[in-house]
Amino acid sequence: MGNRLTKIYTRTGDSGTTGLGDGTRVPKTSLRVTAYGTTDELNSVIGMVIAAGVAEDIAGLLGEIQHHLFDLGGELCIPGHVAIKEAHVTWLENWLDKLNDELPVLKDFILPGGSAAAASCHLARTVCRRAERCVIALGEQESLPPQSITYLNRLSDLLFVVSRVLARADGGSEVLWQSNRPPLSQS
């Protein structure tokens, strides 16, 4: 393991810059910092999903994804580093297929909700989409490993499916969007 943090504040970022994993100093507003910062945010939201109380298999799945996201953050923080590989994407796809096969066919749009865990997972899904957009923007300016974007794209799909699973847990149900709902009453 690398250096241990014995002092949390360093004052090196007080001027609005931060150090990348290779030692390069960049503005905290750089696309690279935004990409790995949003990936870190996603990791935190997934932690909230787990903390909301989910089944052991889902907690294990999400916990492994947290490790992948930490690896992806390192990949984004160190230019030229590769951590996410095709096997990571395949692993997500296998989980996607397994969980989705157990769900009823989707006929309506779903609103975020159903349970605290499901709503938190929908939040994770939307943060994942934002992280994906940040990584795409970075990839438009710098060379990135191709699986970074693919992983986030597949992960957002998986988080949607996990949201559906969580909404149905313990006899709950999904919140369906009603396209033909009556107009709001003015009273």
C-alpha positions as CSV (number, residue, x, y, z in Angstrom):
1,M,0.0,0.0,0.0
2,G,1.1,3.5,-0.7
3,N,1.7,6.3,1.8
4,R,-0.6,6.6,4.8
5,L,-2.3,9.8,5.4
6,T,-1.1,11.1,8.7
7,K,-2.3,14.6,8.1
8,I,-5.6,15.2,6.3
9,Y,-5.1,18.7,5.3
10,T,-2.1,19.6,3.2
11,R,-2.9,23.2,2.0
12,T,-1.6,22.3,-1.4
13,G,-5.1,22.7,-2.9
14,D,-5.7,26.1,-1.4
15,S,-4.8,27.8,-4.8
16,G,-7.5,25.8,-6.7
17,T,-5.2,23.0,-8.0
18,T,-4.9,19.4,-7.1
19,G,-2.4,16.7,-7.7
20,L,-3.1,13.8,-10.0
21,G,-1.9,10.3,-9.2
22,D,1.2,10.9,-11.4
23,G,2.1,14.1,-9.5
24,T,0.9,16.5,-12.1
25,R,-0.9,19.6,-10.7
26,V,-4.1,20.5,-12.5
27,P,-7.0,22.9,-11.8
28,K,-9.7,21.4,-9.6
29,T,-12.1,22.4,-12.4
30,S,-10.3,20.2,-15.0
31,L,-12.4,17.6,-16.8
32,R,-10.2,14.8,-15.3
33,V,-10.9,16.0,-11.8
34,T,-14.6,16.3,-12.6
35,A,-14.6,12.8,-14.0
36,Y,-13.0,11.1,-11.0
37,G,-14.8,13.3,-8.6
38,T,-18.2,12.4,-10.0
39,T,-17.2,8.7,-10.0
40,D,-16.4,9.1,-6.3
41,E,-19.8,10.7,-5.7
42,L,-21.4,7.7,-7.4
43,N,-19.5,5.4,-5.1
44,S,-20.8,7.4,-2.1
45,V,-24.4,7.2,-3.3
46,I,-24.0,3.4,-3.8
47,G,-22.9,3.3,-0.2
48,M,-26.2,5.0,0.7
49,V,-28.1,2.3,-1.1
50,I,-26.3,-0.4,0.8
51,A,-26.9,1.5,4.1
52,A,-30.6,1.7,3.4
53,G,-30.7,-2.1,4.0
54,V,-30.7,-4.4,1.1
55,A,-30.6,-8.2,0.7
56,E,-27.2,-9.8,1.2
57,D,-26.7,-10.7,-2.5
58,I,-27.5,-7.1,-3.6
59,A,-25.2,-5.7,-0.9
60,G,-22.4,-8.0,-2.1
61,L,-23.0,-6.9,-5.7
62,L,-23.0,-3.3,-4.9
63,G,-20.0,-3.6,-2.6
64,E,-18.0,-5.2,-5.4
65,I,-19.1,-2.3,-7.7
66,Q,-17.8,0.1,-5.1
67,H,-14.4,-1.5,-5.5
68,H,-14.6,-1.3,-9.2
69,L,-15.5,2.4,-9.0
70,F,-12.5,3.1,-6.7
71,D,-10.4,1.4,-9.3
72,L,-12.0,3.5,-12.1
73,G,-11.3,6.6,-10.0
74,G,-7.6,5.6,-9.9
75,E,-7.7,5.0,-13.6
76,L,-9.1,8.5,-14.2
77,C,-6.7,10.1,-11.7
78,I,-3.5,8.6,-13.2
79,P,-3.2,9.4,-16.9
80,G,-2.4,6.3,-18.9
81,H,-3.4,3.9,-16.1
82,V,-5.8,1.1,-17.0
83,A,-7.8,-0.6,-14.3
84,I,-11.2,-1.4,-15.8
85,K,-11.1,-4.2,-18.4
86,E,-13.6,-6.1,-20.6
87,A,-14.0,-8.7,-17.8
88,H,-15.5,-6.0,-15.6
89,V,-18.1,-5.1,-18.2
90,T,-18.9,-8.8,-18.8
91,W,-19.4,-9.3,-15.0
92,L,-21.9,-6.4,-15.0
93,E,-23.7,-7.9,-18.0
94,N,-24.0,-11.3,-16.3
95,W,-25.5,-9.7,-13.2
96,L,-27.8,-7.6,-15.5
97,D,-29.1,-10.7,-17.3
98,K,-29.6,-12.7,-14.0
99,L,-31.5,-9.9,-12.2
100,N,-33.5,-8.8,-15.2
101,D,-34.7,-12.3,-16.0
102,E,-36.4,-12.4,-12.6
103,L,-38.4,-9.2,-13.2
104,P,-41.7,-8.8,-15.1
105,V,-41.5,-7.3,-18.6
106,L,-41.3,-3.5,-18.4
107,K,-44.4,-2.0,-20.0
108,D,-44.4,1.5,-18.4
109,F,-41.9,4.1,-17.4
110,I,-40.9,4.0,-13.7
111,L,-40.6,6.9,-11.3
112,P,-37.9,6.9,-8.8
113,G,-39.3,5.5,-5.5
114,G,-40.9,2.3,-4.2
115,S,-38.7,2.2,-1.1
116,A,-35.8,4.2,0.4
117,A,-33.3,1.7,-1.1
118,A,-34.9,1.8,-4.5
119,A,-35.1,5.6,-4.6
120,S,-31.4,5.8,-3.5
121,C,-30.5,3.3,-6.3
122,H,-32.3,5.5,-8.8
123,L,-30.2,8.4,-7.5
124,A,-27.1,6.3,-8.0
125,R,-28.3,5.6,-11.6
126,T,-28.6,9.3,-12.4
127,V,-25.2,10.1,-10.8
128,C,-23.8,7.2,-12.9
129,R,-25.2,8.8,-16.1
130,R,-23.5,12.1,-15.1
131,A,-20.2,10.4,-14.4
132,E,-20.5,8.7,-17.8
133,R,-21.0,12.1,-19.4
134,C,-18.0,13.5,-17.6
135,V,-15.8,10.6,-18.7
136,I,-17.0,11.0,-22.3
137,A,-16.2,14.8,-22.2
138,L,-12.7,13.9,-20.8
139,G,-12.3,11.3,-23.6
140,E,-13.1,13.9,-26.2
141,Q,-10.0,15.8,-25.1
142,E,-7.6,13.1,-23.8
143,S,-7.0,9.4,-24.6
144,L,-8.8,7.1,-22.2
145,P,-9.1,3.3,-22.0
146,P,-12.3,2.4,-23.9
147,Q,-13.8,0.3,-21.1
148,S,-14.2,3.3,-18.7
149,I,-17.2,4.6,-20.7
150,T,-18.6,1.2,-21.4
151,Y,-18.4,0.2,-17.8
152,L,-20.3,3.3,-16.6
153,N,-22.9,2.8,-19.4
154,R,-23.5,-0.8,-18.4
155,L,-23.5,0.1,-14.7
156,S,-26.3,2.7,-15.1
157,D,-28.4,-0.1,-16.8
158,L,-27.6,-2.4,-13.9
159,L,-28.5,0.2,-11.3
160,F,-31.9,0.6,-13.0
161,V,-32.5,-3.1,-12.8
162,V,-31.4,-3.2,-9.2
163,S,-33.8,-0.3,-8.4
164,R,-36.6,-2.4,-9.8
165,V,-35.5,-5.4,-7.7
166,L,-35.3,-3.2,-4.6
167,A,-38.7,-1.6,-5.2
168,R,-40.2,-5.1,-5.2
169,A,-38.3,-6.4,-2.2
170,D,-40.4,-7.4,0.8
171,G,-43.7,-7.2,-1.2
172,G,-43.2,-3.6,-2.3
173,S,-43.9,-2.3,-5.8
174,E,-42.6,0.1,-8.4
175,V,-44.0,3.6,-8.9
176,L,-45.3,3.7,-12.5
177,W,-45.6,6.9,-14.5
178,Q,-49.2,7.5,-15.4
179,S,-49.4,9.2,-18.8
180,N,-53.2,9.5,-18.7
181,R,-53.5,10.8,-15.1
182,P,-56.2,13.4,-14.4
183,P,-55.2,17.1,-14.4
184,L,-54.3,18.6,-11.1
185,S,-57.2,20.0,-9.1
186,Q,-57.0,23.7,-8.3
187,S,-58.6,23.3,-4.9
